[in-house]
Amino acid sequence: MAPFHGRERRHFPLTSIASVVELFREQLEGPDEPNLALLSIVLGCVENTLTLNRSVTTSNDDVLRPIFPVVDWETVDALYSKFEALVKGSVDLTKYPSGNSTRELVKKVSDVIWGSLSRNFKDRAHLQSLYSFLTGNKLDCFGVAFGVVAAAQLLGLKDLHLALSEDHAWVVFGRDSTDTAEVTWHGKGNEDKRGQSIALSVAEKSWLYLNGHPIVCDRLMEVSAIVSSLNPGINVSMDSIEMGALQQELLWLLYDRGHLSRYPMALGNLGDLEEITPTPGRPPPLAIFQEAISSSVKYYNNHHVYPYTYLGGFFYRKRNYKQAIKCWADATNVIKQFNYTREDIEIYKEFLEIANELIPNIVKAVSANTTDRVQMNILYNPEVYADVLRFYDGICQWEEGSSTPVLHVGWAQNLTFSLNKFDSQTRAKIDLGKDEDSDGDDDDGEDNDGTDEFKSSDKQTRETKDVGNSNASVLKLEESLTGQRETPRGRKGPRRRNSSLAKNANFKDAGGSDSKLNGDEQNKVEHKIKSTIEELASKIVQQDCSLDAAPNPNITALALQCSVNILNKDYLLGAGEPFSSSPAMISDSSVLDESLTSPLNTDSSCNGSAEHIPNSGLPERSSDENNDTSSNNTLQSTQVQSPSDSPTASVESVHVELHSEKMKGLKKMFKSSKLNACAIKLQLTAQSQVHVKDSRFLDFGEPVGSARKRQRREIV
């Protein structure tokens, strides 16, 4: 690599965002490769000054004064010389005469960076730059991998480049960049993996390695990587405006030169920044997020998850809940291509937040806000219901074949909560395909079918049984009206004999020898049918008369007062006044006590008249009040929108193809009017779909944490 020239030095001191952008512009457009170590030191110096070393004001306005650090040449040159001396003084290239990168040489360079790290620091933000390494001996997972690449550039190794997944980094080398090597850690206890190939990890189908579809960088994309890794956060609730503006300007500089076209995560970061502070004349955030998805599909066979969660978060913040749920379902359509391991903790947190917070918050807010017709309609939209099912189907597929379970009872509880908020008619409009049980029944029926004669005789037998069953049903109705005592077996004596008679008649009809009853038996049956119908009609008349009778005024009086006063719990226990605060209109509470404790008067005539009973001191509603109440109820019923009135009620059946075994086992339940929460919990939390993989893939242990964390925006 060429040493410093006057063209780099003339940009210093850096005193503004524009001066930093000009330095990067010259590095990208110059005849030589961009100096990765120089650019990383500059960005780290600016970031640390604007974030870590910045005091937060305690005033009420909670606004920071705009500042920008002064980055002088002497500081940058001193740090750069320190890094160069460390690398060149530790690696003797004469021992590697091939001139190309080898696994031993890569391991040696990574040992130089690794051995210089402090052993008593915790993983935190702002540790991804060489500035942090040279001033505090601290680097995160990405910082170590980038430091190895920058050191290789100082040594003149042009075939060693950075490879990135969505939560990990390693290096590729060789003529065609086909050789891979771990140079950093991820989680805990992975130090021994440095220098080894990632082939075994890719074979596990872990999301951490993207199934062999990582971002393989060149020198210009490595510049994009250090810009995309910038973190403008001062703390969990405050970002540096200057740092965000610098990152946004640098990303647009790289975007205009086409260096982000193969970098979906960098496009997602740019879209987030544009949503906060739009740049005039630039594409809107939605177009940038969609471009990130297109990049993933085009270059990486749709193996990147974060482009969909970026877009879903954007729609969620814009309260476009239908599209947000669709994007999250598309994200699980990507994650189902992987197997879950404990190293995938970051993406697990992402989906856990969506399933247990965002989707339940959506259905809760929509069901509570009945005045917003557009938002309310998603609970009557079968397409949204289908997307929720697709989301969980992808999660279940992610779990299948994995060594570690994904779903626990919290997932199942939030699933049942969310699905119950959808209208039952909406759930019925989902076409989940043919159920496997019904398919098995159909197959059994085809196997049991015999000749045409057997089919015709079987049909004839069923028709004869239907006739006999109808007669038996009439007899059962007659016996139920007579009030006979049931036997310990739950059957009645006459009913059993009559049932036997009906069965004998059915048997004779099916056999064909005694197909007709004699005249006396036929007359008896007809007589019983007529008498049963007459008795049933008389019972119905009596019930109608009792319904037409005026209700007991004691109950009416108590009900009227319950709408005005609070019922006294002591009164229910036999002491005190009926209500905690008796109204002024009640002149004598003792009258009310007597009326409420006296036996109910149920004597009424069939014409609907009843004996006059005093009003027990409670006011009676006038006819005008009753008319007002009925008119108000009518008005309320017209204001509440029914599912049939919603625009989505006309949507036809939506087809959803479920692929996971757990979700396919719940097909019938997802379409039912009432959901069985216990059955769903048992099905989703069952671990029958989790399998332990071959032990040769687990030699290096499974870490429980992640060193390099993606800076995520809070979704509010």
Secondary structure as the mmCIF struct_conf table of DSSP 4:
data_model
#
loop_
_struct_conf.conf_type_id
_struct_conf.id
_struct_conf.beg_label_comp_id
_struct_conf.beg_label_asym_id
_struct_conf.beg_label_seq_id
_struct_conf.end_label_comp_id
_struct_conf.end_label_asym_id
_struct_conf.end_label_seq_id
HELX_RH_AL_P HELX_RH_AL_P1 GLY A 6 ARG A 9
TURN_TY1_P TURN_TY1_P1 ARG A 10 HIS A 11
HELX_LH_PP_P HELX_LH_PP_P1 PHE A 12 PHE A 12
BEND BEND1 PRO A 13 PRO A 13
STRN STRN1 LEU A 14 LEU A 14
BEND BEND2 SER A 16 SER A 16
HELX_RH_AL_P HELX_RH_AL_P2 ILE A 17 GLU A 29
BEND BEND3 GLY A 30 ASP A 32
HELX_LH_PP_P HELX_LH_PP_P2 GLU A 33 PRO A 34
HELX_RH_AL_P HELX_RH_AL_P3 LEU A 36 GLU A 47
HELX_RH_PI_P HELX_RH_PI_P1 ASN A 48 LEU A 52
TURN_TY1_P TURN_TY1_P2 ASN A 53 ASN A 53
HELX_LH_PP_P HELX_LH_PP_P3 SER A 55 THR A 57
BEND BEND4 SER A 59 SER A 59
TURN_TY1_P TURN_TY1_P3 ASN A 60 ASP A 61
HELX_LH_PP_P HELX_LH_PP_P4 LEU A 64 PRO A 66
STRN STRN2 VAL A 71 VAL A 71
HELX_RH_AL_P HELX_RH_AL_P4 TRP A 73 SER A 90
HELX_RH_3T_P HELX_RH_3T_P1 LEU A 93 LYS A 95
TURN_TY1_P TURN_TY1_P4 PRO A 97 SER A 98
BEND BEND5 GLY A 99 ASN A 100
HELX_RH_AL_P HELX_RH_AL_P5 ARG A 103 GLY A 115
TURN_TY1_P TURN_TY1_P5 SER A 116 SER A 116
BEND BEND6 LEU A 117 LEU A 117
BEND BEND7 ARG A 119 ASN A 120
BEND BEND8 ALA A 125 HIS A 126
BEND BEND9 SER A 129 SER A 129
HELX_RH_AL_P HELX_RH_AL_P6 LEU A 130 GLY A 136
BEND BEND10 ASN A 137 ASN A 137
HELX_RH_AL_P HELX_RH_AL_P7 CYS A 141 LEU A 154
TURN_TY1_P TURN_TY1_P6 LEU A 155 GLY A 156
TURN_TY1_P TURN_TY1_P7 LYS A 158 ASP A 159
STRN STRN3 HIS A 161 LEU A 164
BEND BEND11 GLU A 166 ASP A 167
STRN STRN4 ALA A 169 PHE A 173
BEND BEND12 GLY A 174 GLY A 174
TURN_TY1_P TURN_TY1_P8 ARG A 175 ASP A 176
BEND BEND13 SER A 177 SER A 177
STRN STRN5 ASP A 179 ALA A 181
STRN STRN6 GLU A 182 GLU A 182
BEND BEND14 THR A 184 THR A 184
BEND BEND15 GLY A 187 GLY A 189
HELX_RH_3T_P HELX_RH_3T_P2 GLU A 191 LYS A 193
STRN STRN7 ARG A 194 ARG A 194
TURN_TY1_P TURN_TY1_P9 GLY A 195 GLY A 195
BEND BEND16 GLN A 196 GLN A 196
BEND BEND17 ILE A 198 ILE A 198
HELX_RH_AL_P HELX_RH_AL_P8 ALA A 199 ALA A 203
TURN_TY1_P TURN_TY1_P10 GLU A 204 LYS A 205
STRN STRN8 SER A 206 SER A 206
HELX_RH_3T_P HELX_RH_3T_P3 TRP A 207 GLY A 212
STRN STRN9 ILE A 215 VAL A 216
HELX_RH_AL_P HELX_RH_AL_P9 ARG A 219 SER A 228
TURN_TY1_P TURN_TY1_P11 SER A 229 SER A 229
STRN STRN10 GLY A 233 ASN A 235
TURN_TY1_P TURN_TY1_P12 VAL A 236 SER A 237
STRN STRN11 MET A 238 ASP A 239
HELX_RH_AL_P HELX_RH_AL_P10 ILE A 241 ASP A 256
TURN_TY1_P TURN_TY1_P13 ARG A 257 ARG A 262
HELX_RH_AL_P HELX_RH_AL_P11 PRO A 264 ILE A 276
BEND BEND18 THR A 277 THR A 277
HELX_LH_PP_P HELX_LH_PP_P5 PRO A 278 THR A 279
TURN_TY1_P TURN_TY1_P14 PRO A 280 GLY A 281
BEND BEND19 ARG A 282 ARG A 282
HELX_LH_PP_P HELX_LH_PP_P6 PRO A 283 PRO A 284
HELX_RH_AL_P HELX_RH_AL_P12 PRO A 285 TYR A 300
TURN_TY1_P TURN_TY1_P15 ASN A 301 ASN A 302
BEND BEND20 VAL A 305 VAL A 305
HELX_RH_AL_P HELX_RH_AL_P13 TYR A 306 ARG A 317
TURN_TY1_P TURN_TY1_P16 LYS A 318 ARG A 319
HELX_RH_AL_P HELX_RH_AL_P14 TYR A 321 ILE A 335
TURN_TY1_P TURN_TY1_P17 LYS A 336 GLN A 337
BEND BEND21 PHE A 338 PHE A 338
STRN STRN12 ASN A 339 ASN A 339
HELX_RH_3T_P HELX_RH_3T_P4 ARG A 342 ASP A 344
HELX_RH_AL_P HELX_RH_AL_P15 ILE A 345 GLU A 353
HELX_RH_PI_P HELX_RH_PI_P2 ILE A 354 LEU A 358
HELX_RH_AL_P HELX_RH_AL_P16 ILE A 359 ALA A 368
TURN_TY1_P TURN_TY1_P18 THR A 370 THR A 371
HELX_RH_AL_P HELX_RH_AL_P17 ARG A 373 MET A 376
HELX_RH_3T_P HELX_RH_3T_P5 ASN A 377 TYR A 380
HELX_RH_AL_P HELX_RH_AL_P18 PRO A 382 GLU A 399
TURN_TY1_P TURN_TY1_P19 GLU A 400 GLY A 401
BEND BEND22 SER A 403 THR A 404
HELX_RH_AL_P HELX_RH_AL_P19 VAL A 409 ASN A 420
TURN_TY1_P TURN_TY1_P20 LYS A 421 LYS A 421
BEND BEND23 PHE A 422 PHE A 422
HELX_RH_AL_P HELX_RH_AL_P20 SER A 424 ALA A 428
TURN_TY1_P TURN_TY1_P21 LYS A 429 LYS A 429
STRN STRN13 ILE A 430 ASP A 431
HELX_RH_AL_P HELX_RH_AL_P21 GLU A 436 ASN A 448
HELX_RH_AL_P HELX_RH_AL_P22 ASP A 452 THR A 482
TURN_TY1_P TURN_TY1_P22 GLY A 483 GLY A 483
HELX_LH_PP_P HELX_LH_PP_P7 GLN A 484 THR A 487
TURN_TY1_P TURN_TY1_P23 PRO A 488 ARG A 489
BEND BEND24 GLY A 490 GLY A 490
HELX_RH_AL_P HELX_RH_AL_P23 GLY A 493 GLY A 511
BEND BEND25 GLY A 512 ASP A 514
BEND BEND26 LYS A 516 LYS A 516
HELX_RH_AL_P HELX_RH_AL_P24 GLY A 519 ASP A 548
BEND BEND27 ALA A 549 ALA A 549
HELX_LH_PP_P HELX_LH_PP_P8 ALA A 550 ASN A 552
HELX_RH_AL_P HELX_RH_AL_P25 PRO A 553 CYS A 562
TURN_TY1_P TURN_TY1_P24 SER A 563 VAL A 564
BEND BEND28 ASN A 565 ASN A 565
HELX_LH_PP_P HELX_LH_PP_P9 ILE A 566 ILE A 566
STRN STRN14 LEU A 567 LEU A 567
HELX_LH_PP_P HELX_LH_PP_P10 ASN A 568 ASN A 568
HELX_RH_AL_P HELX_RH_AL_P26 LYS A 569 LEU A 572
TURN_TY1_P TURN_TY1_P25 LEU A 573 GLY A 574
BEND BEND29 GLY A 576 GLY A 576
BEND BEND30 PRO A 578 PRO A 578
STRN STRN15 PHE A 579 PHE A 579
BEND BEND31 SER A 580 SER A 581
TURN_TY1_P TURN_TY1_P26 ALA A 584 MET A 585
HELX_RH_AL_P HELX_RH_AL_P27 SER A 589 THR A 597
BEND BEND32 SER A 598 SER A 598
HELX_LH_PP_P HELX_LH_PP_P11 PRO A 599 LEU A 600
STRN STRN16 SER A 604 SER A 604
TURN_TY1_P TURN_TY1_P27 CYS A 606 ASN A 607
BEND BEND33 GLY A 608 GLY A 608
STRN STRN17 ALA A 610 ALA A 610
TURN_TY1_P TURN_TY1_P28 SER A 616 GLY A 617
HELX_LH_PP_P HELX_LH_PP_P12 LEU A 618 SER A 622
HELX_RH_AL_P HELX_RH_AL_P28 SER A 623 GLN A 639
BEND BEND34 VAL A 640 VAL A 640
HELX_LH_PP_P HELX_LH_PP_P13 GLN A 641 SER A 642
HELX_RH_3T_P HELX_RH_3T_P6 PRO A 643 ASP A 645
BEND BEND35 SER A 646 SER A 646
HELX_RH_3T_P HELX_RH_3T_P7 PRO A 647 SER A 650
STRN STRN18 VAL A 654 HIS A 655
BEND BEND36 SER A 660 SER A 660
HELX_RH_AL_P HELX_RH_AL_P29 GLU A 661 LYS A 664
TURN_TY1_P TURN_TY1_P29 GLY A 665 LEU A 666
HELX_RH_AL_P HELX_RH_AL_P30 LYS A 667 LYS A 671
BEND BEND37 SER A 672 LYS A 674
HELX_RH_AL_P HELX_RH_AL_P31 ALA A 677 THR A 685
TURN_TY1_P TURN_TY1_P30 SER A 688 GLN A 689
HELX_RH_3T_P HELX_RH_3T_P8 SER A 695 LEU A 698
TURN_TY1_P TURN_TY1_P31 ASP A 699 PHE A 700
BEND BEND38 VAL A 704 VAL A 704
BEND BEND39 ALA A 707 ARG A 708
#
